[in-house]
């Protein structure tokens, strides 16, 4: 190659390099991070603890208002029943990167992994912070798209994407415009209030309290609601100025419960599902359990708040309690139904 040609090649390479260095940020792939926003707690009540004492129970819903999904995938085994968990960050060009974000812990009863240290619940006396602060024990979640919250957000899917807790290859998460609800009947959705006096309190939910998850905004990960506890009458009332009505469940479709909530294997039961936003044609199913899946038939939508159906639990399966998620349309009641051995 002549010196002239070599010089031309070097000049051309230098021009390309300079163009790459000077490429505007807008031309680079954008990280589509999630943004967790817990809504104020709802469906609050007081109940007696077996053996003595009182606890405050409540439902919660964490929404994703970010640019991309909260997507968590399992990594290497760290100890029996524990796996590293990685946040899968998606980019605008279709690629992704995984970054360490905590621990998956196997929930023995449910047979699937939960995200450890995902949320914290705090209750403190109004105008006396720290004097009587109580911390809830809920730390782990199976992350799912249980409730469609805002379909108008960019990148919000029309249908639920994260629907199973035991899909180890795909992982768990919350899609843009969707939320993950944990209802008041589930273990951990409570704070021990034994010995507290009646009065006004602040109930706060904090999502990702240890900042393990990368988000577009780390400053909106909590919500607080003002409530009045009457320890003698065993009642909870919402107060103005606390961010929401504790009795109104958020989202398009919600599941309040199913009656009865359990049945023996090898039996048939008529059940009633209560909630909000029910409509004809909605899928009703029990998913994410172990053993033969109970069959749902004779589904009748009585009104927007009531569905009746028949459940058939097959014989066989593991000789232990099997817990299932109840699905109605886009909503999921995690661990909403139990089949026990005969």
C-alpha positions in Angstrom: 0.0 0.0 0.0 1.4 3.4 -1.0 1.9 6.1 1.6 -0.9 8.1 0.0 -3.4 5.2 0.3 -2.3 4.5 3.8 -2.8 8.1 4.7 -6.3 8.0 3.2 -7.3 4.9 5.2 -6.0 6.5 8.4 -7.9 9.6 7.8 -11.1 7.7 7.1 -10.7 5.6 10.2 -10.1 8.7 12.2 -13.3 10.3 10.9 -15.3 7.2 11.7 -13.8 7.1 15.2 -14.6 10.7 15.8 -18.2 10.2 14.6 -18.6 7.3 17.1 -17.2 9.3 19.9 -19.3 12.3 19.1 -22.5 10.3 18.6 -25.3 11.9 20.5 -26.7 10.2 23.6 -30.0 9.8 21.9 -28.5 7.4 19.4 -27.3 5.0 22.2 -29.7 2.2 23.4 -31.8 3.4 26.3 -32.1 1.4 29.5 -35.8 0.8 30.1 -35.8 0.8 33.8 -38.8 0.1 36.0 -40.2 2.5 38.6 -41.9 0.9 41.6 -44.7 2.9 43.2 -46.6 1.2 46.1 -50.2 2.4 46.5 -51.6 3.1 49.9 -52.6 0.0 51.9 -56.3 -1.0 51.7 -58.7 -3.6 53.1 -57.4 -2.9 56.6 -58.8 -4.6 59.7 -57.8 -5.7 63.2 -57.9 -9.4 64.2 -56.9 -11.4 67.2 -53.7 -13.5 67.2 -54.0 -17.1 68.1 -52.6 -17.4 71.7 -53.3 -13.7 72.5 -52.6 -10.3 71.0 -53.8 -8.3 68.1 -52.5 -7.6 64.6 -53.3 -5.1 61.9 -53.8 -6.8 58.5 -54.0 -5.1 55.1 -53.7 -5.5 51.4 -51.0 -3.9 49.3 -50.4 -3.3 45.6 -47.1 -2.2 44.1 -47.2 -0.7 40.6 -44.6 -0.2 37.9 -44.8 3.2 36.3 -41.4 3.1 34.6 -40.1 2.7 31.1 -39.5 -1.1 31.2 -40.5 -4.2 33.2 -39.2 -5.1 36.6 -37.7 -8.5 35.5 -36.0 -10.8 38.1 -34.2 -14.0 37.1 -32.5 -16.7 39.2 -28.8 -17.1 39.3 -26.4 -19.4 41.0 -27.2 -21.4 44.1 -25.8 -19.7 47.2 -27.0 -22.2 49.9 -29.8 -24.7 50.1 -33.1 -23.0 49.3 -31.3 -19.8 48.2 -30.3 -18.5 44.8 -28.7 -15.2 43.7 -31.3 -13.0 41.9 -30.5 -10.8 39.0 -32.4 -7.8 37.7 -32.7 -8.2 33.9 -32.4 -4.6 32.5 -33.9 -4.3 29.0 -32.7 -1.8 26.4 -34.5 0.0 23.6 -32.6 -2.0 21.0 -33.9 -5.3 22.3 -30.8 -6.3 24.2 -30.6 -6.8 28.0 -28.1 -7.0 30.8 -28.3 -8.8 34.2 -27.2 -7.2 37.4 -27.1 -8.7 40.9 -30.1 -7.6 42.9 -30.5 -9.8 46.0 -31.6 -13.3 46.8 -34.4 -15.7 45.7 -35.6 -17.8 48.7 -37.5 -21.0 48.3 -40.9 -20.9 49.9 -41.3 -24.5 51.0 -45.1 -24.5 51.4 -45.7 -22.8 48.1 -43.0 -24.6 46.2 -41.7 -21.5 44.4 -39.1 -18.8 45.0 -39.8 -15.4 46.5 -37.8 -12.2 46.1 -36.2 -11.6 49.5 -36.2 -8.1 51.2 -38.7 -6.7 48.7 -40.9 -4.7 51.0 -41.1 -3.3 54.5 -44.2 -2.2 56.4 -44.0 0.4 59.2 -46.7 1.6 61.7 -46.0 4.6 64.0 -48.0 6.9 66.2 -48.9 10.2 64.5 -46.9 13.1 65.9 -44.8 10.7 67.9 -42.4 9.1 65.4 -40.3 6.4 66.9 -42.2 6.2 70.2 -44.2 3.1 69.2 -42.9 2.1 65.7 -43.8 -1.4 64.7 -42.2 -3.1 61.7 -44.0 -5.8 59.7 -42.3 -9.1 59.0 -43.2 -9.2 55.2 -39.9 -9.3 53.3 -40.5 -11.6 50.3 -42.8 -11.6 47.3 -43.5 -13.7 44.3 -43.7 -10.9 41.7 -46.6 -11.2 39.2 -48.7 -9.1 37.0 -51.9 -9.4 39.0 -53.6 -6.1 38.2 -53.7 -3.8 35.2 -53.3 -0.3 36.5 -52.5 2.1 33.7 -52.8 0.8 30.1 -51.9 4.3 28.7 -48.2 4.1 29.8 -45.7 3.6 27.0 -44.5 0.0 26.8 -47.5 -1.2 28.9 -48.6 -4.7 27.6 -52.3 -5.4 27.0 -52.0 -8.7 28.7 -50.2 -10.0 31.8 -46.6 -11.1 31.0 -45.4 -12.3 34.4 -48.0 -15.0 35.4 -46.1 -17.8 37.1 -43.9 -18.0 40.2 -42.2 -21.3 39.2 -41.0 -20.4 35.7 -37.3 -20.4 36.5 -36.2 -19.8 33.0 -38.3 -16.7 32.4 -38.3 -15.4 35.9 -40.7 -13.1 37.8 -41.6 -9.4 37.6 -44.1 -6.6 37.1 -44.8 -5.2 33.6 -45.1 -1.5 32.9 -48.6 -0.3 33.8 -49.3 -3.4 35.9 -49.2 -4.0 39.6 -48.6 -6.9 42.0 -51.2 -7.2 44.7 -50.8 -9.1 48.0 -54.0 -9.5 49.8 -54.7 -9.2 53.6 -55.3 -13.0 54.1 -51.7 -13.9 53.1 -49.0 -14.6 55.7 -46.9 -11.5 56.4 -49.5 -9.0 55.4 -49.7 -7.8 59.0 -48.2 -5.8 61.8 -48.4 -6.9 65.5 -50.1 -4.1 67.3 -50.5 -5.8 70.7 -50.3 -3.4 73.5 -50.8 -0.2 71.4 -53.2 2.4 72.6 -56.1 3.6 70.5 -55.3 6.7 68.4 -54.1 8.0 65.0 -51.3 6.2 63.3 -49.3 6.3 60.0 -49.0 3.1 58.0 -46.2 3.1 55.5 -45.2 0.6 52.8 -41.7 0.8 51.4 -40.9 -1.1 48.2 -37.2 -2.2 47.8 -36.2 -0.7 51.2 -32.5 -1.7 50.6 -32.3 -0.2 47.1 -31.4 -3.5 45.5 -33.4 -2.7 42.3 -32.3 -0.1 39.7 -35.2 2.3 38.9 -35.9 5.5 37.0 -36.8 7.2 40.3 -35.6 6.0 43.7 -37.6 8.7 45.5 -41.2 7.4 45.2 -40.9 3.9 46.7 -43.1 4.5 49.6 -46.7 5.4 50.4 -48.3 6.4 53.7 -51.9 6.3 54.9 -53.4 7.9 58.1 -55.6 5.5 60.1 -57.3 5.5 63.4 -57.1 2.3 65.5 -59.7 1.6 68.1 -58.2 -1.2 70.1 -61.3 -1.7 72.2 -63.8 -1.9 69.4 -61.3 -3.7 67.1 -61.8 -1.3 64.2 -59.7 0.6 61.7 -60.8 3.8 60.1 -59.1 5.8 57.3 -58.4 9.5 57.9 -58.1 12.3 55.4 -54.7 13.4 54.1 -53.1 10.0 54.1 -53.0 9.3 50.4 -56.1 7.2 49.8 -59.1 5.3 51.1 -58.0 2.1 52.9 -61.2 0.4 51.9 -61.1 0.8 48.1 -59.0 -1.8 46.2 -57.1 -0.2 43.3 -56.9 -1.5 39.7 -59.4 -2.6 37.1 -60.1 -6.1 38.4 -59.6 -7.2 42.0 -60.1 -10.5 43.8 -61.2 -10.2 47.4 -61.5 -13.9 48.2 -62.9 -17.3 47.4 -65.4 -19.3 49.7 -64.6 -22.0 50.6 -60.8 -21.3 50.3 -59.8 -25.0 50.6 -60.9 -28.5 49.7 -59.6 -32.1 50.0 -58.1 -33.8 47.0 -60.6 -36.1 45.1 -63.6 -33.9 45.9 -65.9 -31.4 44.1 -67.0 -28.0 45.6 -69.2 -25.1 44.7 -67.3 -21.9 45.3 -68.1 -18.2 45.3 -65.4 -15.7 44.2 -65.8 -12.1 45.4 -64.0 -8.9 44.1 -64.5 -6.1 41.7 -64.6 -5.5 37.9 -65.7 -9.0 37.0 -67.2 -9.5 33.5 -68.6 -12.3 31.3 -65.9 -14.3 29.5 -63.1 -13.7 32.0 -60.7 -16.6 32.5 -61.0 -18.3 35.9 -58.3 -20.7 36.9 -56.0 -22.1 39.7 -52.3 -21.9 38.7 -48.8 -22.2 40.1 -49.5 -25.0 42.5 -48.1 -28.5 42.7 -49.7 -31.8 41.6 -52.8 -32.1 39.4 -54.4 -28.7 38.8 -58.0 -28.3 40.1 -60.5 -27.9 37.2 -62.8 -24.9 37.2 -66.2 -25.4 35.5 -69.7 -24.0 35.5 -68.4 -20.4 35.7 -71.2 -17.9 36.2 -70.6 -14.1 36.5 -73.4 -13.1 38.9 -72.4 -9.4 38.8 -69.3 -7.3 38.7 -68.5 -8.4 42.3 -69.5 -12.1 42.3 -68.6 -15.2 40.4 -69.8 -18.7 41.2 -68.1 -21.8 39.9 -67.5 -25.5 40.5 -64.0 -26.8 41.5 -62.9 -30.4 41.0 -59.7 -31.4 42.7 -58.2 -34.6 41.3 -57.0 -37.4 43.5 -53.3 -38.1 43.8 -50.5 -35.6 43.9 -48.0 -35.0 46.8 -49.3 -36.0 50.3 -49.1 -32.4 51.6 -51.0 -29.1 51.4 -50.9 -27.7 47.9 -51.4 -23.9 47.6 -52.7 -22.4 44.3 -53.0 -18.9 42.9 -56.5 -17.9 41.9 -56.8 -16.1 38.5 -59.8 -14.1 37.3 -59.1 -12.3 34.1 -56.0 -10.1 34.5 -56.1 -10.3 38.4 -54.4 -12.9 40.5 -54.9 -13.7 44.2 -51.6 -15.2 45.2 -51.9 -18.4 47.4 -55.7 -17.9 47.3 -56.7 -21.6 47.4 -55.5 -24.7 49.1 -56.0 -28.4 48.3 -55.2 -30.8 51.2 -54.7 -34.6 51.1 -57.6 -36.8 52.2 
